[in-house]
Amino acid sequence: MTEQVSFTLRGRNPDVLTCIANLSNDEVFTPPEFANRMLDTLAEAWAASHNGANLWADKTVKFLDPCTKSGVFLREITSRLTKGLVDEMPNLNERVNHILTRQVFGIGITNLTSLLARRSVYCSKHANGQHSIARGFANDAGNIWFERLEHTWVGTKCRFCGAPQTIFDREAGLETHAYAFIHTYDIKTRVAELFGGNMQFDVIIGNPPYQMTGGAGGSSDSSIYHLFVEQAMRLEPRYLSMVIPSRWMAGGRGLDEFRAQMLNGGHLRSLTDFADSGDAFPGVQIKGGACYFLWDGTYSGTCNVTRVAGGEEHLQLNRQLGEYDVFVRDERALGILRKVLSKKESSIFALVSGDTPFGVATNFEDWAEKGGSGKITLHLINKGKRTIGFMKRRDIRKNADAIDKWKVLVPEAYGAGETFPHQILGREIVAAPPSACTQSYLVVTPFQSERAAQSFAGYYRTRLFRFLVSLRKITQHALRSTYTWVPQQSWDRTWTDDLLYTKYGITRNEIAFIESMIRSMGEADE
């Protein structure tokens, strides 16, 4: 076994785990370099809390990856422990066997990834096989568990993860993606059943699946990564570290409670945020970026935040994560935001409609190209282009009182890409009464005159307006909540950035920063 241990744990070029293609943007394999970055962060925190002790020299520490894919976390942990325990356990075979049977544990997310993980960690897809570098396992799985589970349907969705029955109620032999770690009400009992005994993990680390296709109904996707985080917290580890999409910081359907817990719980010691996910996962684009965090169950205080942008790292020491209801990712924006909010002006949030303002869906078809008696103007997107049509007034069942008011229509979504400066928002439409729009737009109303509506439109196009929106807009969707920090103005003048910069005391350096992030919006922009 000595030759196999030496082979599997020494550096290899190329490392096979750097060559694996991702299954999708939702099940992203973690590059070894990234996994080691997370482990470095963990080891530093351990040393800081244990009088400089070396985490990798402790033979009692237990590690769990509850969403094992390639097995990279378990493999790199095993490699580090193998080096760190050499003085206490000089015999290589005994040392590796102890680590694999007593210290590292995983839960596969699919049958394929469980086999891959066992091959990465044990050098064999059978933990008890003749080629395995571990000894003492009585079954093929070893400490990397996987069994095909079924969803628990309530109505048309899974009660645990929200997966739609129409997609994931599958025949035998197909993956159900009913992840064991989050498909239980009692995770402590489940883990004891999987690994035997009362398991207490010191460290839980991993890269969970991000979403279930169609889980929110219709064509929408339902985020599930937060369910893994919350479930891991229930196991009460000392440390928890996971890599997840950054969109939880400012948005996401069903993530309000999770965000509040993360920002206000006080247990985050560090947070590393990649505005462009490609800096973390080469070749993978995750809208809004990606991040990893270190949660410490015994810690309560401020958080050290590292913002990674353009390949450069910007360390922000002692951030108060819960200063606002969403997290402001770029520390340079905080001074500007505080100046604006210090005036305590009413927000335009009160003027902005919710989703589907007139109850007319995006795919609404009962419209005509020509108007007539009883019809009103309808603004819609048809075949990818902005279109003006006409619909029957009586078909408006929602916010009918807004039909006959001046209003400004703003796109509900705008994909700005990953490079700066951004436009952030799509071009507005000043809509004269009587008019309505489909779900493609939100409505800002009421305005007493065309002049007032045009005043708002000019304000909307300013860089400062869109900068304030950008602090809460982390994906392409610009829902009502993204306008929370934009103050109302008097709608009797043409607003410009110069006027706004003067009003809020924005300095030259702050102006330069805003203009480096937000590009101007011209008449031709959409």
Secondary structure, 3 states (H helix, E strand, C coil): CHHHHHHHHCCCCCCHHHCCCCCCCCCCCCCHHHHHHHHHHHHHHHHHHCCCCCHHHCCCCCEEEEEECCCHHHHHHHHHHHHHCCCCCCCHHHHHHHHHHHHEEEEECCHHHHHHHHHHHHCCCCCCCCCCCCCCCCCCCCCEECCCCCCCEECCEECCCCCEHHHHCCCCCCCCCCCHHHCCCCHHHHHHHHHCCCCCCCEEEECCCCEEECCCCCCCEEECHHHHHHHHHHCCCCEEEEEEEHHHHCCCCCCHHHHHHHHHCCCEEEEEEECCHHHCCCCCCCCCCEEEEEEECCCCCCEEEEEEECCEEEEEEEECHHHCCCCCCCHHHHHHHHHHHCCCCCEHHHHECCCCCCCCCCCCCCCECCCCCCEEEEEEEECCEEEEEEEEHHHCCCCHHHCCCEEEEEECECCCCCCCCECCCCCCEEECCCEEECCCEEEEEEECCHHHHHHHHHHHHCHHHHHHHHCCCCCCECCHHHHCCCECCCCCCCCCHHHHHHHHCCCHHHHHHHHHHECCCCCCCC
